[in-house]
């Protein structure tokens, strides 16, 4: 019995014999010049129809993304319409592709995460592809996997520089989560010869400005707390990393108005108090300041910047108001769900159940919790974050309040942060954005703008409201509007500040009104005697006013 292979070989031999016979006949009957012309045309046609061999440098970029199947260069999975990438993997193929990156990629995909993975050996030409740039712009989390030859690849360095740039422009909504595969942090910070040597080679081919960009990107990435593979197994590490990424993707960034003046100095001062490098304690930072001064905005900005450093994050807005409307149990349930506890695993019938659930289910998790606008009934804090032992080591609690009086936080470190009014230049910038939609007021409105800033005394809420009101009014009425504001603050500002007044007891309210109506710039001795004659306790009342208003 003839095998298929033998049959195939026989067919090919017969074909070659026929071709040879045709050539001999043509040679015999045709003139030499005509024979060679036909032969040449046949060869040209044969090569045109035959596909050209594909070289690595000629192939189009073929990045792969998930959810997907096996990790091969030909993997292509279409995302749902309008869906963006969630994770962008940047790695050096020769170092990690067949082992670690393969495992990590599949674990991310199996978790339902859309991953963009680029392959450096299928580049075309000398420029990074539009699809790569678009993927970086559309990804939320960037994962550079730093290996020993990472810095030798110009493509990896281009990607890293774009990732750092995209993160810086995102106002905290994008994160870089570096993995140190077989290098140490100092390598990436350019404190050793491993990456500096690679950059010296790049200097011979690229301009100084480009190499400086790459150096900055490496140093910036090295400053971010990352994950070291060390002796962990690939699967063990991938499971832990995917859990963290999944939690990060579920964290909703807190909206901060586009007209925000960032006040980086205030953010940095608060982050310094939080001291993330001190991982052995649980720390509470108490932010206090008058209503409308920007405590919530500051807390949101810092929350957005830091939430990727924790296993879970929760931001509870308007704690006082929400508790009055829905009960403290609602907030206890919300903080547990925000921090990754499944709703089916939460059993809360009253506030005591809530305390038990929080203390048991969060004690091993490193979390960031923000309790916003806590005043009046301060016992609510004790039902959400009374003791450091309720949370894992390294956890941070931020509380915003009008009161200066800090509650007890058993077993933890407590720091106090006072929210300050805005400086004049910052105030003018914020006012201009709301009043004119520009970074500075027009020349003909400069004097009125500066007067409005002086009236508000650096209070962001007042600047926003007054600026927005003036933007919709006739310029001819501005002088009158400013004059009115000097006597009577805008209603929204009054409403916000009145919250503090409404939270006071009746006796303290009476003393506050007496001061406002009769004793401004007066010595308090006579007033104290008067209140004592009315059977009030003025010393305690005045102290409460100082702490809360």
N, C-alpha and C positions, 0 to 999 in steps of 0.2 A: 504494500500500500504506500503510495507516494504521500509524503508529508506536505502540508500547506507551504512550508518554507521552501521545500524542494521545487514544488510547482511554481512558486513565485520566481525562483531563480531561473527556472527553465523558460518562463515567459519573457523574462528580461533578455536572455541570451538570443531568443528568437527575434525579438525586436531589434537588437543590435545587428544581427545578421542581415535583416531586411534593410536597415539603414545603410550598411556597408555596400549591399548590392546596388541600391539606388545611386550611391555616390559613384560606384564604378561605371554604371551605365551612363550617368550624366557626363562623366569625364570622357567617355568614349565618343558620345554623340555631339557634345557641345565644344565650342572653342574654349581655349584655356581661360581667356579673360572673362567670358560669360560664366564659366563654371565657378571661378573664384569669387565673382561678384555675388552669385546666388548663395554660395557657402557663407560668405561674410554676412549677408542679410539674415540668413537663418540663425547664425550665432547671436547677432544683435537682438533678434526677436526672442530667442530663448532666454537671454539674460534679463530682458525687460519684463517677461512674464514671471520670472523666478523671484520670490521675495528676497530682498536684501538682508544680509545678516544683521541682527540688532545688537548694537553696542551699548554699553551702559550709559555712555555720555549722550546717546541719541534718543534714549527712551524718555517719554514724557513723565513728569512727576506723577506718582501713583500712590498718594497717601491713603492709608486705610483707616477706617473708623468703625466704631461699634455702636450698638450691639452687633456682633458678627460671629463668624465661625473661626476656623483655624487661622493662625497668624501667618499669612503669606503675603508676598508682594502683590498678588493679584486680587486680594480681598477688596471688595467694594460694596458698601452697604449704603443705600439711600436713606437719608433721614426723613422723618415726617415733614410735610410742608411747614416752613416757618420755624422749624426747630433748630436751635443753635447747639454747638458743641458744649459739653460740660467740662471735659478734661482734655488738655493738650499735652501729649507726651513728647518730650524732647530727650533723645538718647543717642548714644554712639553705637551703631549697629555691631561693629566688630567686637565691642566689649561686652554687650549685654543682651543682644537680640535673642539668641537661641536659648537663653536660660531665664534670667530674672525678668527682663522686660516682657517676655512671652507669658510668664506666669502672672505678672501684675496686670497685663492687658486683659487676659481672660477673666481674671477675678473682677475687674472693673466692668467688663462687658456683661458678665453673669449677674452683676448687681443692677443691671438696667441702665448703666451710665453710658452716655454717648461720648466716645473717645476718638479723638483725632490723633493718629500716629503717623509720623512722617518717616520716610526711609531716605537716608542721605545718599545711598548709592544709586539712586534712580533720578538724579538731578539732570536737568537739561540746561546747558549753557552756564553762564557765570552769575545769574541773578536768582534770588529766591522767588519762587512762583507766587502768582497772585492768590492761588488757592491757600497757600500756607499763610500768607499775610491775613487773608480773610478769616481763616480758621483761628488764628491768634486773636483777632479782633472779636470773634464771636464766642470764644471760650471763657468760662468763668474761673477755672482753676488751671494753673500751669504747673506741670510736674517735670522739671529738669532732673534727669538721672545723671548725676555727676560721676564719671568714671575716669580712669587714668588717662585716656586719650581724648576726653571730651573737648578740651581746649585746642586740640590739634585741628579740629574740624571748623572751617570757617562757617559752614551752614549752621552748626550748633550755636556758634557765637552770635551769628546774625539773629537766629531765633531767640536766643536769650535776651539780647538787647531789645528786641521788639516786645518780648514778654514784660520786661521791666518797665518799658515805656508805657505799655498798655495798662499795667497795674497802677502806675503813678497817675494816669489820667482818669482812673475809674472811681475816684473818691471812696476807695475802700471796698468797692463791690467785686473786685477781682483779687485773687490770691495767688501767690507763688508758694508751692509746697515742695521744697527741694529734697531729694533723696541722695545721700552720700553712699554710693555703691561700694567702691573700693578705694575711696579717698577720705581725707579728713577735712574738717571745716577750714583749717588754715590753708590747705591747698587752694580752695576756691577763693579765699580772701587774698590770694597771691602773696602769702607769707612764706611759701616754700618754692623750690625750684621746679616742681612738677608742672604747674600751669604757666609760670613766668617763662620757662624755657620755650614752651609752645608759642607764647606771644612774641618772643624775640624772633622766631622764625617768620611769624606773620608780618612783623615790621618790615621785612625785606620785600614783601609783595604788596602791602596795603599802606594807605596813607596813615600818618600819625593820628589824625582825628578819628579815623575808623577804629584803630587799635585802642585808642583811649576810650571810645564808647564800649568796646568789648571789656576792657579792664574795669570800667565803672559797673557794667552789668554783672560781672563776676563778683566784685566786692559787695554790691548791693544784695545779690542773692546769698552770699555768704553770711550776711548779717541776719538773715531770716532763720528762725528756729526750724531746723529740718529733722529728717529721720535718718539715722545711721543703720545700715544693714547689719554690720558687725557679724556676729556668729549666728544670727537668726536664720532659720530655714526660709526659703523663698515663699512657701505657702503660708507659713505662720505670719511673716511680715506682711504679705499681700492682704490677708484677711484683716489684720489690724489697720492697715492703711486704707483699705476700701471702706471699712466702718467709719473711719474718721472723715473720709471724703463724702460719704453718703450723708453724714450728719451735717457737714458744712454746706452741702447743696440744699439741704432742707431749711437752713437758716435764712430767713428773709432779711435782707438788708433794710435798715431803718431809713425811711425817706427823709432826706434833708433838702430843703428848698434850694433850687439852683442859684438863687440870689444870695445864698449864704456867704458871709465873710468868715472864712474857716477858722481864724484865730488859732493858728498852729501852736503858738506859744502856750496858750491855755491847754490845748490838747496834750502837748508834750509834758507839761507840768503835771497833769492828771495821770498820764501814763507812767511818769516817774514815780508817783506815789503808789500806783498799783504794783510796781516793781515785779514784773513777770519773771525776772531772773531768779528771784527768791522763791524757789519751788517747794520749800519745806513747810510753809505756813498757809493758812487760809486768811485772806485779808479783806476787810471791809473799808471802803472809802466813802465818806459822808460828804456830799456836795451840798453846800447851803448858800443861800442868797435870796434876795427879794424876788417877788414874782415878776416874770417878764425879762429877767436878766440873762436868760439863755442857758439855764441849767440843763433842760431837756435836750436842746440842740447839741450842747457839748457832750452829753452822755451818748447821744446817737452817733455822733462823729467818732468818738472813741470806741464805741461798740463795733461799728463797721470796720475800724482799723484792726481790732484785736480778736474778733470772734474766731478766726481760724487757728488761734493758739490753744483752743480749748476743745474738750470732747463734746461739749454741747453749750448752747447759748440761749438765754431767754431774756426778753425785754418786756417788762410789764408796764404799760403806759397808764397814767392816771390811776394809781393804786387806790387813792382815797375815794375818788368818784366811783370807780368800778366796784369797790367793796360795798359802798352804800347801795348801789343798784342791783348787784348780782350776788353779793355775799363773798366772804373770804374763801369759801370752799371753791368757788369758780376760779380764783387766782391760783389756789393750791393745785388744782387740776391742770390749769394751763401751764404752770411752770414745769410740772412733771412731764407733760406731753412735749413741750418745747425742748426738753433735755433728753428726749429719746425714749421715754417710757410709753409703751403702748397703752392706748385708752382702755383696752380690755383687761390690762393688768393693774388698773387703778381702781381702788375701792375707797370712796370718800362719801360718808353720809353726814359727817359733821366736821368741824374744824380740828377736833382732836385726831380724827382719822387722817386728816390731811397732814398734820404734823408727823404722825407715825410713818406715813407713806414717804414723805420727803426725807426724813431722817434715815430711813432704811434703804431706799432705792437710789439715793444720790451720794451716799457716803464714800463710794469708791470712784466717783466720776469727777474729773477736773472740769469745772464749769464756770461760766461767766453769767451772772445774773444781775439785771438792772431793775431796781424798784423805783419807778419814777413818780415824783410828786406825792411824797408821803408827808402828811401833816395832820394835825388834829389828833385822831385816834391812833397814836403811835404803837398801840399794842398789836396792830396788824403786822408790824415788822416781825414781832416775835413768833407769829404763826407762819411766816414764810422763810425767815432766816435768823433764828434766835441763837444758834450755836454753830461754831466752826466745825464740830464733829459731824454735822449733817451733810457736809460736802467733802469731796476728795481733796487731798493735799494739792496745793497749787491753785485752788479755786479763788475767784475774786467776786466780791459783791459790791455793786455801786448803788447808792441810794441818793436821790435828789430830794431836797426838802427846803422849805423856807426857814425852818427852825435851825438854830445853831446847836441845840441840845442833842447830843448823840446818845442813842440807846445802848444798852449793854449788848455785847457780842461775845458770849462766853467761849473762851479758849482760842480766840482769834486775835489778829492784829487789826487795830482800828486807826485810820488816818482821816484827817479832816481837810477838806478843800473848799476854799471860799471862792465862789464865782464872782469875778470882778466886772464892773461896767466896762464898756468898750472905750478904747482911746479915741481921741478926737478924729484922727485920720480914718480909723476903722469905721467910726460912726458916720462920717461923711460919705464913705464908700458905700455902706449899707443903705443909707438914705438915698443916695443917687441911683442905686440900682432899682429901688422901689419907685422913686418919684419920676425918674427919667429913662430908666432902662439902660443906663450907661454907667461907666466906671467913675465919672466925675460930673458935677452939675455944669450946665451951660454958663458961660461967662456972665450973662445978664441975670442969672438966678443964683449966683454964688453967695451973695450976702444973705439972701433969705434962707438959703440952704444951711449956711453956717449958723444962723439964728435958730433954725429948727433943731439943729444938732445940739446947740447949747441948752435949749428948753428941755430936751429929753434926757440930758445928763448921762448919755451913754447907755440908755436902756434899749436893748435891741427890739423888744416888742413895740415900744412906742415909736421907734424909728421906722419900723415896717408899716405900722398902721398909719402914721401921719404921712409918710412918703406915698403910700398907696392912695390915700384920700386926696392929696394934692395933685397926684397924677391925673385924676379924673375931673379936677376943677379948673375953672378959667384962671389963667395967670393973673388977670386983673384983680382977682379975689384973694390972692395969696397973702397979701399983707394983713387983710382982715382975718383970714383963717389962722395965721401965725399969732396974731394978737389975741384971738379967742383961746387958743391953746395955752397961752401963757397964764390965763386965768382958770380955765377948765380943761383938764386932760380929755383926750378922746375917750368916747364911751367904752370901747373895747379894752382900752388900757385900764380904765376905772374898774370894769367888770373883773379883769384878771387880778388886780390888786385887792379888790373887795373880798376875794376868796379868803385871804388871810384874816381880814376883819371878821368875817362871818364865823370863822372857826374859834373865835375867842369866847370865853364865858361872859355872862352878862356884866359882872362887876368889872372885868378887865375892859370890856367895851366902853363902859361909862367913863372910866379913867382915861381911855384913849381919846374919847370925844372931848373931855375937859382939857386935855393937853392941846388938842388940835384947835380948840376954840379960844382958850384963855391963857395958856401957859407956854406958848412958843417963845423961846429965848428968855424965859423967866427962871429964877432959882427954884429948885424943886422943894425946898424946905417948907414954904407956905402951903404948897399944894399937898404935901404929905400930911401936914397937920389937918387940913380940911378933909382929906379922905379918911383919916383916922377918926375924925369927929362923926363921919357917916358910917362908922363901923366897917369900913373897908380894910383890906390888908394891902396897902399901897406898895410896900417893898416887893412883895411877891408878884404883884400885878405889873409893876414897872419892869422887873426882871423878865417876865414872860413877854412883854412888848419888845424888849431889846432882843430877845432870842428869836422871836417869830415875825417881826415886822420890819 
